[in-house]
């Protein structure tokens, strides 16, 4: 390779690296921003995990996929009736579209028997996790069709098999592991996995109100501070 060709290759490689760096820097919305756009608080962490491997509200990738959950041409039109720009400008529209998409994905997963994986252990690349609803939904990003990558894993159980990997060589098991352990009940209709304890003792209070539901009496309190001492 001559010096000119080497220089051109170097410039191209730097350009590619910068593009990947920029994508990584701006990928993903936080649980707080997603909750503010309409995701129920208990499912916001899962939504943020999905968005973290997709994009931010204003993201458009090289294939024309849009927003925090990367709705691509074909899928986009099924879940949003409007222009691409209005979709990008509306976090609430993106959240509403994705919620419906996740609900449809869960229905498809159930129809094709993928929920039978729940309760099984999956191990891949030195990590193991118990498959739950959120793991299945995350893996549905590979498709929940009867002949998709997740279906192939369900049949063969081999995370390294060629037919469970995408075009980049990423195994569907990577997404099963990535998605495990989150509350996805907003999309599956299942029981919420977030435990909200009831106030039972002196001073206990529900986080939703920030008000003591059972305040202690002055006699039972372990620390008493006079108003003049505050």
Secondary structure, DSSP 8 states (H G I E B T S, - for coil): --HHHHHHHHHHHHHHHHHHHHHHHH----HHHHHHTT--GGGHHHHHHHHHTT--TT-B-TT--BTTTTB-TTHHHHH--S-HHHHHT-HHHHHHHHHHHHHHHHHHHHHTTGGGGTT-EEEETTEEEE--HHHHHHHGGG--STTSHHHHHHHH--TT-GGGB-TT--BHHHHHHHHTT---HHHH------------STT---TTT-S-SS---TTT-S----GGG-
